[in-house]
Amino acid sequence: MKLPKSFYTRPDVVHLAQELLGKYVYTCVNGMLTGGMIVETEAYSGQNDKACHAHLNRRTKRTEIMYHEGGVAYVYLVYGIYHLFNIITNTEGNADAVLVRAIEPEVGVEEMLLRRGMASIKPNLTAGPGVLSIALGIDKKLYGADLTGSTIWLEDKGITIPPEQIVSGPRIGIDYAEEDALLPWRFWVKGNKWVSKKK
């Protein structure tokens, strides 16, 4: 079942980041269906989170989509090479987002291998937000895409990750966020081999 708009517009982004574990994300790019189960996420709050791109109500061409009603994609480039896929949540004006950091591949694996230039399936196929986007064909063209549409969407397949299987820790690569860098807002499925390795 495709996740409805109402799933994304709820106010607690930290709770949503945990709920997204076990959900499936799919893309249909150039007629190729690829996707898998979300196993790692990070929450970013528009209110009082120095790690969030919209901190202090920062509005730029890049961050404008963060202020939209939840249920759209926020895709941005880091290091000039990697696109990162974020899910905008909450109601209009709140600028909350969940970064999808890793998935366990389910469908379109051959296409993912081609996109990644890999000969065989290894966890680094989709373990990490940059490589995940390459595998799923996510780039700037999907900035602002409707997550209930037919290009990129999420599904609930009835899998619930029990609380004792969810691990939390500090988010990765946000040292600039001072004390907020220590918030335990990164969540992953315990023991899952597709979770990214912290550098």
Backbone hydrogen bonds, N-H to C=O, Kabsch-Sander energy under -0.5 kcal/mol:
donor,donor_aa,acceptor,acceptor_aa,energy
3,L,154,L,-2.6
7,F,4,P,-1.7
8,Y,4,P,-0.7
8,Y,5,K,-1.0
9,T,5,K,-1.1
10,R,7,F,-0.5
13,V,11,P,-1.1
16,L,12,D,-2.3
17,A,13,V,-2.2
18,Q,14,V,-1.1
19,E,15,H,-2.3
20,L,16,L,-1.9
21,L,18,Q,-1.1
22,G,38,I,-2.6
23,K,20,L,-2.0
24,Y,155,E,-2.6
25,V,36,G,-2.5
26,Y,153,W,-2.9
27,T,34,T,-2.7
28,C,151,T,-2.7
29,V,32,M,-1.8
32,M,29,V,-1.9
33,L,31,G,-0.6
34,T,27,T,-2.3
34,T,32,M,-0.5
35,G,107,V,-2.0
36,G,25,V,-1.8
37,M,104,E,-2.1
38,I,23,K,-3.4
39,V,102,A,-2.4
40,E,102,A,-1.2
41,T,187,F,-2.6
42,E,99,L,-1.7
43,A,185,W,-2.3
44,Y,97,A,-2.5
48,N,46,G,-0.6
52,C,49,D,-1.8
55,H,52,C,-2.0
57,N,54,A,-1.2
58,R,54,A,-0.6
58,R,55,H,-0.9
60,T,58,R,-0.5
64,E,60,T,-1.6
66,M,63,T,-2.0
67,Y,63,T,-0.5
67,Y,64,E,-1.6
68,H,65,I,-1.7
70,G,90,N,-2.8
71,G,88,I,-3.0
73,A,145,A,-2.0
74,Y,86,N,-2.6
75,V,73,A,-0.6
76,Y,84,L,-1.5
78,V,82,Y,-3.0
81,I,78,V,-2.1
82,Y,78,V,-2.2
84,L,76,Y,-2.9
86,N,74,Y,-2.2
86,N,84,L,-0.6
87,I,98,V,-2.9
88,I,72,V,-2.7
88,I,86,N,-0.6
89,T,96,D,-2.0
90,N,8,Y,-2.2
90,N,10,R,-0.7
93,G,67,Y,-2.9
94,N,91,T,-1.7
95,A,66,M,-0.7
96,D,89,T,-0.8
97,A,44,Y,-2.6
98,V,87,I,-2.2
99,L,42,E,-2.6
100,V,85,F,-2.4
101,R,40,E,-2.3
101,R,99,L,-0.7
102,A,40,E,-1.3
103,I,126,T,-1.4
104,E,37,M,-3.0
106,E,35,G,-2.9
107,V,35,G,-2.0
112,M,108,G,-2.3
113,L,109,V,-2.7
114,L,110,E,-2.0
115,R,111,E,-2.6
116,R,112,M,-2.1
117,G,113,L,-1.0
117,G,114,L,-0.7
118,M,113,L,-2.5
125,L,122,K,-2.2
126,T,123,P,-1.4
127,A,123,P,-1.1
128,G,101,R,-1.5
128,G,126,T,-1.1
132,L,128,G,-2.3
133,S,129,P,-1.3
134,I,130,G,-1.6
135,A,131,V,-2.6
136,L,132,L,-2.0
137,G,133,S,-0.6
137,G,134,I,-1.1
138,I,133,S,-2.9
139,D,137,G,-0.5
142,L,139,D,-2.5
143,Y,140,K,-2.1
144,G,73,A,-3.2
145,A,142,L,-2.3
147,L,71,G,-2.8
149,G,146,D,-1.6
149,G,152,I,-0.6
153,W,26,Y,-2.2
154,L,147,L,-0.9
155,E,24,Y,-2.6
156,D,1,M,-3.2
157,K,155,E,-0.6
160,T,158,G,-0.6
161,I,21,L,-0.5
161,I,159,I,-0.5
165,Q,162,P,-2.7
166,I,163,P,-1.5
167,V,165,Q,-0.6
167,V,188,W,-2.9
169,G,186,R,-1.9
171,R,183,L,-0.7
177,A,174,I,-2.5
178,E,175,D,-1.2
180,D,177,A,-1.9
181,A,178,E,-1.7
182,L,179,E,-1.5
183,L,180,D,-1.1
185,W,183,L,-2.1
186,R,169,G,-2.5
187,F,41,T,-2.7
188,W,167,V,-2.3
189,V,39,V,-2.1
190,K,165,Q,-3.5
190,K,188,W,-0.5
192,N,189,V,-2.0
195,V,192,N,-1.5
